[in-house]
Amino acid sequence: MYPSSERRPVLWLLFLASALIAIGFFFIPAFIIRPFTHQTSRGLELAMALRQRAPFTTLAAAMLALLFAWMLWSGGWARKITISFVMLLVAFSTVMARLNYFEWMFHPVDTAQFDPENTSKLDHKEMILAVRFGPDARAYPISQMAYHHILNDNVNGVPIAVTY
């Protein structure tokens, strides 16, 4: 079933709209929720609302995009490459909407490395988390903790998990 030339622009519009919905429901939250960037409360509300609905919405939009891609498939190589590229982005977005990719960004540090106080290159204004057990003390720079969120360490023989 090949669409007539009058229906082809409408099919392209429907194909691109469904593809943009599938892609947007993954990429918009992924762009808004990033470490070390300013995030407004409205932006986070939008990101969380999209992320919550993304598994179903991306699947439904991907199915529609696939249907329209099938209807538009006839034609030259440029058309097929364009459709294939868009469908690749749609498939990627549909899969990623079901994964917690934030866990990939924030992973715990299992083996901390320390410099002696006199050789440390920390700026005097650097904020730290500090732990002391008996004679043993540690200082964990907030700038490093902000990326990992969890650090496993051993202070004076006591295993600890440092987080904030």
Backbone as CSV, one residue per row, in Angstrom:
resi,resn,N_x,N_y,N_z,CA_x,CA_y,CA_z,C_x,C_y,C_z
1,MET,0.850,-1.180,0.000,0.000,0.000,0.000,0.891,1.237,0.000
2,TYR,0.927,1.924,-1.107,1.728,3.127,-1.223,0.802,4.337,-1.206
3,PRO,1.148,5.351,-0.406,0.276,6.526,-0.326,0.331,7.346,-1.604
4,SER,-0.772,7.984,-1.869,-0.816,8.871,-3.034,0.037,10.101,-2.750
5,SER,0.395,10.817,-3.790,1.280,11.978,-3.616,0.613,13.077,-2.799
6,GLU,-0.740,13.125,-2.773,-1.428,14.139,-1.957,-1.332,13.801,-0.470
7,ARG,-1.308,12.508,-0.125,-1.271,12.085,1.280,0.143,12.050,1.844
8,ARG,1.134,12.049,0.987,2.518,11.902,1.447,2.943,13.013,2.419
9,PRO,2.664,14.299,2.188,3.068,15.329,3.164,2.409,15.137,4.529
10,VAL,1.149,14.694,4.529,0.459,14.455,5.798,1.117,13.287,6.538
11,LEU,1.473,12.249,5.794,2.140,11.101,6.418,3.503,11.497,6.976
12,TRP,4.246,12.328,6.247,5.527,12.803,6.753,5.333,13.610,8.037
13,LEU,4.318,14.446,8.063,4.025,15.238,9.253,3.681,14.333,10.433
14,LEU,2.848,13.329,10.204,2.474,12.398,11.273,3.673,11.564,11.725
15,PHE,4.500,11.142,10.775,5.697,10.385,11.100,6.637,11.212,11.976
16,LEU,6.915,12.441,11.562,7.826,13.291,12.318,7.247,13.687,13.671
17,ALA,5.949,13.930,13.736,5.324,14.283,15.013,5.414,13.121,16.005
18,SER,5.087,11.908,15.550,5.172,10.762,16.461,6.623,10.483,16.850
19,ALA,7.553,10.673,15.923,8.970,10.477,16.239,9.440,11.519,17.256
20,LEU,9.055,12.771,17.076,9.457,13.822,18.011,8.885,13.590,19.405
21,ILE,7.682,13.066,19.484,7.099,12.749,20.796,7.935,11.673,21.479
22,ALA,8.253,10.594,20.755,9.050,9.512,21.342,10.432,10.019,21.763
23,ILE,11.057,10.792,20.920,12.403,11.299,21.211,12.354,12.316,22.354
24,GLY,11.367,13.192,22.333,11.255,14.234,23.350,10.994,13.704,24.739
25,PHE,10.191,12.641,24.862,9.873,12.098,26.175,11.102,11.473,26.846
26,PHE,12.129,11.153,26.068,13.389,10.723,26.691,14.364,11.891,26.834
27,PHE,14.593,12.641,25.765,15.663,13.634,25.769,15.369,14.860,26.624
28,ILE,14.121,15.287,26.731,13.821,16.477,27.545,14.157,16.231,29.015
29,PRO,13.670,15.135,29.642,14.084,14.899,31.038,15.593,14.677,31.175
30,ALA,16.201,13.977,30.228,17.644,13.728,30.305,18.428,15.034,30.219
31,PHE,17.930,16.003,29.465,18.606,17.298,29.340,18.397,18.155,30.582
32,ILE,17.209,18.120,31.157,16.910,18.964,32.320,17.587,18.429,33.577
33,ILE,17.527,17.112,33.795,18.054,16.517,35.024,19.507,16.120,34.777
34,ARG,20.414,17.066,34.951,21.840,16.816,34.764,22.583,17.308,35.987
35,PRO,23.671,16.639,36.340,24.443,17.129,37.479,25.144,18.439,37.137
36,PHE,25.293,19.272,38.158,26.054,20.519,38.081,25.435,21.560,37.149
37,THR,24.144,21.503,36.912,23.477,22.550,36.133,22.334,23.116,36.964
38,HIS,22.017,24.356,36.708,20.893,24.976,37.412,19.592,24.338,36.947
39,GLN,18.739,24.002,37.883,17.455,23.385,37.565,16.355,24.142,38.308
40,THR,15.393,24.636,37.569,14.278,25.337,38.195,13.240,24.325,38.660
41,SER,12.388,24.736,39.565,11.354,23.817,40.045,10.365,23.482,38.928
42,ARG,10.050,24.453,38.079,9.140,24.168,36.947,9.776,23.187,35.966
43,GLY,11.069,23.372,35.711,11.776,22.462,34.819,11.807,21.047,35.366
44,LEU,12.072,20.919,36.667,12.085,19.592,37.280,10.698,18.959,37.288
45,GLU,9.680,19.768,37.524,8.308,19.239,37.467,8.004,18.696,36.073
46,LEU,8.367,19.448,35.050,8.163,18.996,33.677,8.948,17.716,33.405
47,ALA,10.217,17.707,33.796,11.066,16.540,33.551,10.514,15.303,34.243
48,MET,10.091,15.448,35.471,9.569,14.282,36.204,8.224,13.825,35.645
49,ALA,7.380,14.750,35.217,6.102,14.367,34.612,6.334,13.606,33.306
50,LEU,7.256,14.094,32.472,7.561,13.399,31.220,8.202,12.045,31.496
51,ARG,9.122,12.018,32.451,9.818,10.763,32.765,8.852,9.703,33.284
52,GLN,7.881,10.125,34.053,6.899,9.182,34.594,6.040,8.579,33.481
53,ARG,5.726,9.361,32.478,4.865,8.896,31.388,5.652,8.328,30.200
54,ALA,6.960,8.458,30.237,7.800,8.088,29.094,7.706,6.619,28.677
55,PRO,7.678,5.648,29.590,7.647,4.258,29.119,6.459,3.957,28.202
56,PHE,5.279,4.376,28.574,4.107,4.112,27.729,4.104,5.022,26.496
57,THR,4.370,6.305,26.704,4.270,7.273,25.606,5.295,6.993,24.509
58,THR,6.532,6.683,24.889,7.535,6.408,23.865,7.191,5.152,23.075
59,LEU,6.631,4.148,23.751,6.254,2.924,23.044,5.108,3.187,22.067
60,ALA,4.087,3.914,22.517,2.954,4.222,21.636,3.404,5.079,20.450
61,ALA,4.224,6.089,20.724,4.700,6.960,19.646,5.622,6.194,18.695
62,ALA,6.423,5.283,19.221,7.304,4.471,18.368,6.498,3.564,17.449
63,MET,5.425,2.998,17.967,4.570,2.141,17.132,3.939,2.954,16.002
64,LEU,3.463,4.152,16.325,2.895,5.022,15.292,3.959,5.426,14.274
65,ALA,5.143,5.794,14.756,6.222,6.181,13.851,6.602,5.021,12.937
66,LEU,6.616,3.814,13.485,6.931,2.635,12.679,5.876,2.408,11.597
67,LEU,4.615,2.595,11.950,3.534,2.452,10.976,3.699,3.481,9.846
68,PHE,3.927,4.739,10.208,4.089,5.787,9.187,5.373,5.578,8.377
69,ALA,6.423,5.077,9.026,7.670,4.786,8.305,7.430,3.704,7.259
70,TRP,6.677,2.685,7.627,6.350,1.609,6.684,5.560,2.160,5.494
71,MET,4.624,3.080,5.768,3.810,3.662,4.699,4.627,4.590,3.798
72,LEU,5.692,5.177,4.332,6.519,6.119,3.571,7.760,5.470,2.959
73,TRP,7.979,4.194,3.191,9.242,3.540,2.856,9.587,3.566,1.365
74,SER,8.612,3.485,0.505,8.926,3.443,-0.937,9.568,4.751,-1.371
75,GLY,10.526,4.633,-2.237,11.199,5.836,-2.718,12.693,5.626,-2.782
76,GLY,13.401,6.712,-2.904,14.851,6.660,-3.084,15.611,6.384,-1.797
77,TRP,16.947,6.285,-1.954,17.822,5.991,-0.829,17.830,7.101,0.206
78,ALA,17.730,8.334,-0.216,17.750,9.455,0.732,16.560,9.361,1.692
79,ARG,15.412,9.030,1.156,14.213,8.882,1.987,14.400,7.729,2.971
80,LYS,14.922,6.610,2.498,15.102,5.442,3.361,16.152,5.699,4.444
81,ILE,17.196,6.416,4.096,18.216,6.754,5.097,17.638,7.684,6.151
82,THR,16.856,8.670,5.726,16.223,9.602,6.663,15.287,8.866,7.607
83,ILE,14.430,8.021,7.041,13.483,7.263,7.858,14.236,6.348,8.823
84,SER,15.278,5.690,8.344,16.055,4.779,9.196,16.733,5.520,10.336
85,PHE,17.302,6.680,10.051,17.964,7.465,11.082,16.971,7.922,12.150
86,VAL,15.831,8.422,11.711,14.810,8.870,12.662,14.320,7.689,13.497
87,MET,14.106,6.544,12.864,13.637,5.372,13.606,14.706,4.857,14.572
88,LEU,15.957,5.022,14.238,17.031,4.648,15.160,16.975,5.512,16.419
89,LEU,16.766,6.819,16.251,16.609,7.714,17.402,15.365,7.366,18.220
90,VAL,14.292,7.013,17.526,13.059,6.631,18.213,13.286,5.350,19.021
91,ALA,13.933,4.366,18.433,14.197,3.102,19.137,15.103,3.345,20.341
92,PHE,16.145,4.155,20.165,17.041,4.488,21.271,16.270,5.154,22.408
93,SER,15.433,6.117,22.072,14.651,6.829,23.086,13.675,5.901,23.796
94,THR,13.071,5.004,23.038,12.096,4.075,23.625,12.766,3.127,24.614
95,VAL,13.956,2.670,24.302,14.689,1.792,25.222,15.184,2.580,26.430
96,MET,15.786,3.722,26.194,16.359,4.516,27.287,15.302,5.027,28.264
97,ALA,14.074,5.226,27.796,12.999,5.694,28.679,12.664,4.662,29.746
98,ARG,13.091,3.425,29.552,12.811,2.360,30.507,13.974,2.073,31.450
99,LEU,15.089,2.770,31.288,16.279,2.536,32.103,16.505,3.695,33.062
100,ASN,17.142,3.409,34.184,17.517,4.475,35.107,18.948,4.885,34.795
101,TYR,19.110,5.722,33.794,20.427,6.146,33.351,21.095,7.088,34.338
102,PHE,20.370,7.585,35.325,20.976,8.440,36.338,21.942,7.641,37.213
103,GLU,21.694,6.343,37.374,22.621,5.503,38.128,23.979,5.432,37.449
104,TRP,24.022,5.603,36.149,25.297,5.569,35.441,26.116,6.819,35.727
105,MET,25.427,7.926,35.984,26.128,9.180,36.254,26.699,9.206,37.662
106,PHE,25.962,8.663,38.621,26.349,8.730,40.020,26.676,7.327,40.517
107,HIS,27.947,7.010,40.562,28.347,5.703,41.055,29.272,5.886,42.246
108,PRO,29.187,4.972,43.226,29.999,5.140,44.432,31.488,4.965,44.157
109,VAL,32.287,5.606,44.988,33.732,5.447,44.947,34.081,4.368,45.969
110,ASP,34.714,3.302,45.530,35.046,2.205,46.443,36.428,2.343,47.065
111,THR,37.334,2.989,46.371,38.685,3.151,46.910,39.074,4.620,46.833
112,ALA,38.982,5.282,47.958,39.328,6.703,48.018,40.841,6.872,48.042
113,GLN,41.311,7.958,47.451,42.738,8.283,47.465,42.895,9.630,48.162
114,PHE,43.903,9.729,49.014,44.086,10.934,49.812,45.492,11.478,49.668
115,ASP,45.585,12.802,49.810,46.868,13.489,49.853,47.080,13.975,51.282
116,PRO,48.327,14.008,51.725,48.586,14.620,53.029,48.179,16.097,53.007
117,GLU,47.845,16.609,54.163,47.356,17.994,54.257,48.341,18.991,53.656
118,ASN,49.636,18.781,53.870,50.629,19.761,53.397,50.851,19.704,51.883
119,THR,50.393,18.642,51.207,50.548,18.563,49.746,49.216,18.686,49.011
120,SER,48.148,18.877,49.756,46.820,18.967,49.146,46.717,20.210,48.267
121,LYS,46.048,20.064,47.157,45.873,21.178,46.223,44.479,21.799,46.318
122,LEU,43.772,21.534,47.415,42.446,22.106,47.594,42.551,23.610,47.833
123,ASP,41.640,24.334,47.236,41.536,25.764,47.481,41.086,25.958,48.926
124,HIS,41.544,27.025,49.554,41.178,27.259,50.955,39.676,27.511,51.132
125,LYS,38.960,27.819,50.051,37.511,28.024,50.131,36.719,26.756,49.803
126,GLU,37.418,25.692,49.449,36.755,24.431,49.086,35.981,23.870,50.278
127,MET,34.722,23.545,50.057,33.913,22.933,51.112,34.243,21.439,51.174
128,ILE,34.267,20.905,52.396,34.598,19.498,52.586,33.629,18.850,53.559
129,LEU,33.536,17.529,53.474,32.923,16.721,54.516,34.079,16.132,55.307
130,ALA,34.036,16.201,56.628,35.151,15.721,57.441,34.674,14.634,58.390
131,VAL,35.533,13.618,58.570,35.254,12.516,59.492,36.515,12.283,60.321
132,ARG,36.349,12.092,61.632,37.472,11.775,62.503,37.049,10.641,63.440
133,PHE,37.864,9.583,63.452,37.733,8.497,64.414,39.087,8.333,65.066
134,GLY,39.165,8.682,66.324,40.446,8.594,67.028,41.472,9.472,66.347
135,PRO,42.684,8.942,66.095,43.735,9.757,65.486,43.602,9.882,63.964
136,ASP,42.715,9.117,63.373,42.571,9.096,61.907,41.469,10.073,61.475
137,ALA,41.783,10.913,60.505,40.813,11.894,60.001,40.849,11.907,58.482
138,ARG,39.697,12.206,57.892,39.580,12.298,56.432,38.789,13.562,56.087
139,ALA,39.108,14.112,54.923,38.364,15.257,54.382,37.969,14.904,52.957
140,TYR,36.701,15.015,52.658,36.166,14.659,51.343,35.658,15.933,50.669
141,PRO,36.276,16.353,49.565,35.838,17.586,48.887,34.410,17.446,48.341
142,ILE,33.592,18.433,48.622,32.202,18.431,48.139,32.167,18.388,46.612
143,SER,33.127,19.048,45.955,33.111,19.052,44.489,33.227,17.636,43.932
144,GLN,33.958,16.762,44.609,34.061,15.367,44.176,32.864,14.553,44.638
145,MET,32.374,14.828,45.829,31.214,14.099,46.358,29.951,14.409,45.553
146,ALA,29.869,15.602,45.011,28.675,15.990,44.251,28.488,15.107,43.029
147,TYR,29.567,14.621,42.482,29.459,13.754,41.307,29.116,12.321,41.696
148,HIS,29.741,11.807,42.739,29.569,10.402,43.089,28.466,10.162,44.114
149,HIS,28.257,11.081,45.028,27.253,11.015,46.081,27.544,9.989,47.162
150,ILE,28.273,8.943,46.869,28.587,7.921,47.877,30.064,7.575,47.768
151,LEU,30.716,7.496,48.918,32.105,7.083,48.956,32.264,6.080,50.091
152,ASN,32.798,4.916,49.790,33.072,3.903,50.804,34.512,4.059,51.251
153,ASP,34.731,4.081,52.565,36.072,4.303,53.093,36.232,3.515,54.387
154,ASN,37.453,3.528,54.914,37.782,2.875,56.158,38.579,3.878,56.984
155,VAL,38.024,4.332,58.094,38.676,5.335,58.938,38.981,4.702,60.294
156,ASN,40.266,4.619,60.605,40.730,4.027,61.865,40.163,2.610,62.060
157,GLY,40.107,1.868,60.944,39.639,0.491,61.024,38.125,0.321,60.971
158,VAL,37.390,1.417,60.863,35.928,1.363,60.849,35.440,1.639,59.426
159,PRO,34.734,0.672,58.813,34.184,0.939,57.469,33.045,1.956,57.549
160,ILE,33.088,2.942,56.646,32.046,3.967,56.609,31.586,4.193,55.184
161,ALA,30.399,4.729,55.042,29.877,5.199,53.754,29.614,6.688,53.925
162,VAL,30.263,7.488,53.118,30.125,8.937,53.184,29.174,9.370,52.074
163,THR,28.183,10.156,52.433,27.225,10.669,51.462,26.682,11.996,51.945
164,TYR,25.962,12.658,51.121,25.285,13.887,51.535,23.980,14.025,50.814
